[in-house]
Amino acid sequence: MFLLFSVAASTLPQILPVSTLPKSFLRSQQHYHRLFSMASNNLHHHHDENGATANATAMGTDTQNSHNSSPCKKPKYFDLDIRSEFSHHDPAVARINNGSFGSCPSSVIEAQQRYQLRFLEQPDEFYFNHLKPSILRSREAIKTLINADHVDEISIVDNATTAAAIVLQQVKWSFFESKFNPGDTAVMLHYAYGAVKKSVEAYVTRAGGHVIEVKMPFPVASNDEIITAFRNALELGKSNNRKVRLAVIDHITSMPSVVIPVKELVKMCREEGVDRIFVDAAHAIGSTRVDVKEIGADFYTSNLHKWLFCPPSIAFLHCRNPELSNLHHPVVSHEYGNGLAIESSWIGTRDYSAQLVVPEALEFVSRFEGGLDGIREWNHQKVIEMANMLAKSWGTHLGSPPDMCSSMAMVGLPTCLEIMSDSDGLKLRSHLRECFKVEVPIYYRQPEVGEVNPITGFSRLKEIGCNIATKGDNNASVAVSE
C-alpha cells in the first residue's frame, strides 16, 4: 500500500477544539508544524525528481522514473484515462485508506449499474435466467486467479467477515455435536482483524472452546519471530491433553499491517495435527501473490473490493474439500443444502451486482502492463520508497522489513506527538481528516515494560494510486492511498 504524504506547515489550521487534541499538540505545535514541513520538503523534492505527484500510484502514468534503478517497471496507462476512471472520488480528499473500502473505477461501476438496471427492469427474468450464470462466471474467474482446482471450491460472499462466520459456525457445531471436546483450542494471531476476533468469541468461546492468541511482536524484524511465536502457541494449545481444533491465520494483518508467512504456518499446523486451518486474507488479492494450492489451507478468504477494483462488497471463500466441509451460509434461504456455493448465490432479495463484475474488474486490470502482477509490484516498490522517505523525515522507522510489507506499510510517528493511547490515535486521525483532508489509519502500540522513548504511534500507509489531492504550492498535497 502506498501513501505519498506531504503537508506544508502553513496549512495547519486550528479547527478542532484544544481539548480534543493529544496533549503533545498543546505543548509542541511549533514542532508539529516543523515536523510536517520536513516531510513536505522531502515530498516536494521527490515530486520534482519524478516529474509527477499523483501518478506515483498503483496505476501510475507513462511518465518514466529516471532515477529509479529498480527492475520493477511502472505499469503503463495514459494519465487522462486513469484520472477519468476515478473522477468520482472527492478531489479535495487524500483517502489513504484503500484497505477499508477499496477504489472502484468508473468502467466497473458502469458494468455494475447495468446489472442493477437489468434486474429492476424485469426481476423475474433476471433471477431465473441471468443471476446464477453471472455468479458462476465470476466464480470461474476467481478460480483461475487463485489457482484452484475446481470452480466448486469457490463460493462468493459479501465480505471476508461473512466467510469467517461460515467457517466458525461449522466449528461451533463440531463442539455442540461432541466432535470436539470442551476446552479444545483455537489458535489465532493477537493482531487478527477485530471482527474476526469477535466471531471467534461468538462461535468458538461460547461453544466451549479455548482461544489462544499468538503474541506477535511489533515492530517485527523477521518471519522467524512470527514462526517461533506461533509454534509456542500451538504447543500451549496441546497442553493438558487438549487438541488444537482450529488455526486462524492472517495472510496480511490489518493493523498493524504485516505480511505473514502463511505457507510456513499452514505447514506447521499440518505437522502438529490441527483439524482446520482458516486463512483470513482480506487484503491479499491484488496486494500479494495468492496460490491456494501452494498455501494449502482448508479455507481461504479474500475481499475483492479492496485491491482488485471491484465495488463493495464482494469476497470469496475457497474450500479445499467442499464435498467434505459441510459448510453453510449463516443466512438460510431456499438453496440450503445444495452446497455452500449455491446457498451463497441466493440468500434472499438483495443487490448481487457487486458479485457479478469480477470479469470486468479483471479486464480493467489487464489494461496495465504486467496486469495485476505489474500493479502489485509497482505498489510495493513505491510504498516502501515513500515509507522510507517519511521515516527519514520523522526520525522513525518502518514497522517491518520491506519483504514483510505488501501494498501497505507501517511508519512510526514521531515520539514528540506522544500518542499514548488508542484515543490519541483517533484524535490525530480526526485532526488529519478535518484539517488536512487526509484519511489515514493510525495504530497505537502499547509500549513494552522498561522501553525508553518508545514509538507507540504508527501510520498505515497504502497506495492504490486512485485518489489524488493537490492543492497548490503552499497547501497540503497528498498522492494516495491505502
ABEGO torsion letter per residue (X at the ends): XBBBBBBBAAABBBABBAAABBAAAAAAAAAAAAAAAAAAAAAAAAAAAAGBAAABBAAEBABBBAABABABBBBBBBAAAAAAAAAABBAABBBAAAAAAEBBBAAAAAAAAAAAAAAAABAAAAAAAAAAAAAAAAAAAAAAAAGBABAAABBBBABAAAAAAAAAAAAAAAAAAGABBBGBBBBBBAABBAAAAAAAAAAAAAAGBBBBBBBBBOBBABAAAAAAAAAAAAAAAABGGBBBABBBBBABBAOBBBBBBAAAAAAAAAAAGBABBBBBAAAABGABBBBAAAAGBABBBBBAAAAAGBBOBBBBBBBABAAAAGBBBABBBAABGAEAAAAAABAEBBBAAAAAAAAAAAAAAAABBGEAAAAAAAAAAAAAAAAAAAAAAAGBBBABBAAABBABBBBBBBAAAGBABAAAAAAAAAAAAAAAGBBBBBBBBBBBBGBBGBBABBBBBBBAGABBBBAEAABBBBBOBX
